[in-house]
């Protein structure tokens, strides 16, 4: 996509600060959004990530004006929009499965918003044509949307929204209906458009990889609350809750308690008494129900016979291989610790003389660097 | 050889229907085309004389009834559209779990014969009945006035009888309308009324088209309402055809009028679909 047509000469700085102030949304007795406060900085690519029913779509729809908050306020660039109808808000939406008007041509679809705002006829035509050219669909302007492929329809939906130069663009699982290849391609394309237009993008998805690929900030939602918000790296390296640890990538979690701290390091004890070290700044909580965790690719797996020369290793556990799978780039082992915890260990297939994989039943030792250890709070549902 | 036989299979499936059409539609039709150009009288019988003047004579003689039929049918169709659109909209969008029940209510009158239903209206609107005396009380109907034997009674009766034919297709097209399209319209700065005008109505056009035809076509040929709720001053072309076939036994005139009506309606539909753009309609539907 060329930048000229989609970007607005008039808008120099990023716009689209979105703020939720103690927003609650209830349908009858059911609380869908529970006292949500968040601020989306202008120009951010913000992903709302979570399982179905977590409230991410409702959150997005409240920004768009399709749902109104039961309590609390929503601000767009400082103005209270909590109870404004959608047509009075300077945000546009790319809907799930696009919602293109089937009775209008592609060009008329893109012109729809501008026409409603009383932009001059010639200007509408010119900007809509430019926007279509920008998504490389100028040659299909006179077709009906149903004659277009899924990827093309997606681009029309994007042009139809961005041509209005909104303060923020809302994307409701826009890539859900596309196959993997096209999805990857459009992820990159949408990301590029975001860099070009400089407005806030709020993207709802249940696909963690999509969120990690596209977003500057990911908010992991669960049960109508944001469990944790941050960059993909933050969330992956220092998850705050067991839910985040499990939703974004895989985690090995073992129930544990914090037994002491000496400044930089915190000592935790697993439920069967093994002592492990974790960096204090990666300990999200010290009271309540806790789990100690490590990512599968951070764990080393050792044959017990080699144990003799492994005296210096910290954060050790003994375990037995229960199954293994060859995944091409890696081997994935499922192991059971002496205490009965099921853990996953992935081993990169990058050794020059790869030793044969460990057979099921092999007694192994697991170890990992203490700096890769994290401690999370365990919520009601993991 | 084998392949050819396989190609025939769909025709075998269509055979009963085709036979039915041939025997009960095409043969009588051709027969009546013949009758429409016969001459003679009821006692001596009719002979095929290719007297095409039957058509012009019948049209000249019964032009007031033809005109009246079109006006009544048009008025009833407009009234039905005005009543059915809000009703279908409500059932499709707001009725929730009452949908099935309300649709049943719409078609329930069909469980009773049209004649009986119209007779009930005759009783309701009778000159000394409660309804008429109330209307006289508030001055809508004059002291010596009546409701029966007026154009209003006949148009009202037609509108009542064909209302379900309008509601059902409208409901079908509104019910499958993707609600997100309306959200998308409001997202693109359309107010609710504009979204209704720019999205809901255009997408309901196939239903409006089908409903209007289903009302207008049978209404044009209707004779029950004019016979029961009107007088000879409200007679429609259907009454003329019926009388000529069954009472006067002037078969050629009746047949000629029937074919004229068919032709008129076909021309009307062509103009109507050209105005609404059926090409667009089929694209929307597909």
Interface residues (C-beta under 8 A of the other chain):
Chain A: X64 X65 X66 X85 X86 X87 X91 X92 X93 X95 X96 X97 X99 X100 X101 X102 X103 X112 X113 X116 X117 X144 X146 X160 X161 X164
Chain B: X178 X180 X181 X183 X184 X185 X186 X187 X188 X189 X190 X191 X192 X194 X198 X199 X202 X203 X205 X280 X283 X284 X286
